[in-house]
Each structure stands twice: as structure tokens, then as C-alpha cells.
Amino acid sequence: MSAIFTESTHGKRQLCYLGYRYSLKRKNQNGSEYWICVKCQTTATSYLDLSVIVREDHTHLPDETDKEVLEMRQNLKRKAIEESSPIDLFWFIY
């Protein structure tokens, strides 16, 4: 399975891989990126070919809905910025 890169609700890059979400910790000189799980201290490294190596076992189960919720929040945030209709009407559209 390949890595999927998203953006957090605060605009930070995140990695979604095998049902887990990671926040970017640092970029390495060789082009790889070092990530840390958003729910535990498990780390992963992603490479330019989109391969990922996870260093430890997670202390929680994977959560595919976590990524879906993040995508919904991003869409709502984008719509709120783009839409000029009143907020009351905005919520009834969805």
C-alpha cells in the first residue's frame, strides 16, 4: 500500500498509511521524511518512491475513519472560506 499525504486542520502535512496518521517531524537531507504517529510515539520514515518503513508497533488499532473525518473537516473549512451564503443556510446544504 502506498502512502497518502494530507493536510491537518491546522495546515500541517500528514501521512496516512495502513490506517494510521502521522505528523511530519523533520525532512532529511536524502529526501526522506521522518514522521510520528498522532496517537502514540510510533515513528515512520517515508521515501521519495512513496515507500514507508514503520519503526515500532502502535499502541492502538488503525482507524480508517480518522482520515475520512479529517477530509470532511478540510472540505467544510474550504467551503466556509469559499461560500458567501449565510452560515445557517450553509449547514443545511450538507
DOPALO-245591 format. One record per residue (C-alpha): y, x, z; residue in one letter. Coordinates in Angstrom, 2 decimals, padded with zeros to 5 digits, always signed. Each point is the difference from the previous one (the first is absolute). Layout:
N
[[Y, X, Z], A],
...
END
This chain:
94
[[+000.00, +000.00, +000.00], M],
[[+003.44, +001.33, -000.87], S],
[[+003.03, +000.13, +002.22], A],
[[+002.69, -002.68, -000.19], I],
[[+003.55, +000.91, +000.98], F],
[[+002.31, -002.65, +001.43], T],
[[+003.24, -000.18, +001.92], E],
[[+000.34, -001.08, +003.62], S],
[[+002.45, -002.69, +001.03], T],
[[+002.33, +002.85, +001.00], H],
[[-000.19, +001.65, -003.42], G],
[[-002.41, +002.82, +000.92], K],
[[-002.89, +001.01, -002.27], R],
[[-003.43, -001.11, +001.12], Q],
[[-003.52, +000.65, -001.21], L],
[[-002.61, -002.78, -000.10], C],
[[-003.54, +001.31, -000.21], Y],
[[-003.29, -001.77, +000.78], L],
[[+001.75, -002.71, +002.02], G],
[[+002.06, +002.38, +002.14], Y],
[[+003.75, +000.65, -000.18], R],
[[+001.55, +003.42, +000.52], Y],
[[+003.60, +001.19, +000.39], S],
[[+001.16, +003.16, -001.71], L],
[[+000.28, +002.87, +002.47], K],
[[+000.88, +002.84, -002.39], R],
[[-000.22, +001.28, -003.56], K],
[[-001.81, +003.31, -000.46], N],
[[+001.05, +002.80, -002.36], Q],
[[-003.14, -000.47, -002.14], N],
[[+001.03, -003.59, -000.81], G],
[[-002.37, -001.65, +002.46], S],
[[+001.28, -002.37, +002.68], E],
[[-001.01, -000.27, +003.65], Y],
[[-000.30, -003.53, +001.42], W],
[[-000.62, -001.55, +003.43], I],
[[-001.52, -003.44, +000.61], C],
[[+002.51, -002.65, +001.12], V],
[[-002.42, -001.31, +002.67], K],
[[-001.70, +003.15, +001.32], C],
[[+000.29, +003.77, -000.29], Q],
[[-002.40, +000.45, -002.94], T],
[[+001.41, +002.26, -002.70], T],
[[-000.56, +000.19, -003.74], A],
[[+001.10, +002.20, -002.86], T],
[[+000.73, -001.33, -003.49], S],
[[+000.01, +002.16, -003.10], Y],
[[+001.71, -000.18, -003.38], L],
[[-003.17, -001.45, -001.60], D],
[[+000.24, -002.94, +002.50], L],
[[-003.07, +001.18, +001.91], S],
[[+000.16, -000.34, +003.79], V],
[[-001.79, +001.86, +002.79], I],
[[-000.08, -001.72, +003.40], V],
[[-000.36, +002.47, +002.87], R],
[[-001.31, -002.10, +002.92], E],
[[-001.49, -003.42, +000.69], D],
[[+002.36, -002.88, +000.71], H],
[[-000.02, -001.69, +003.40], T],
[[+000.36, -003.44, -001.62], H],
[[-001.48, -001.99, -002.87], L],
[[+001.60, -000.05, -003.46], P],
[[+002.35, -002.90, -000.67], D],
[[+000.54, -001.00, -003.64], E],
[[+002.33, -002.82, +001.07], T],
[[+002.35, +002.60, +001.49], D],
[[+000.91, +001.16, -003.51], K],
[[+000.43, -003.59, -001.22], E],
[[+002.37, -000.81, +002.87], V],
[[+002.04, +003.10, -000.81], L],
[[+000.23, -001.03, -003.67], E],
[[+001.09, -003.53, +000.98], M],
[[+002.70, +001.41, +002.29], R],
[[+001.25, +002.26, -002.80], Q],
[[+000.14, -002.94, -002.41], N],
[[+001.86, -002.18, +002.51], L],
[[+002.46, +002.79, +000.72], K],
[[+000.60, +000.57, -003.72], R],
[[+000.46, -003.75, -000.61], K],
[[+002.43, -000.29, +002.91], A],
[[+002.12, +002.75, -001.55], I],
[[-000.20, -001.37, -003.55], E],
[[+000.27, -003.75, +000.66], E],
[[+003.38, -001.60, +000.43], S],
[[-001.31, -003.42, +001.12], S],
[[+000.45, -001.12, +003.63], P],
[[-002.58, +001.27, +002.48], I],
[[-001.28, -003.51, +000.84], D],
[[-000.86, -000.60, -003.65], L],
[[-001.45, +003.50, -000.36], F],
[[-002.80, -000.69, +002.52], W],
[[-001.03, -003.25, -001.69], F],
[[-000.61, +001.79, -003.32], I],
[[-002.97, +001.83, +001.49], Y],
END
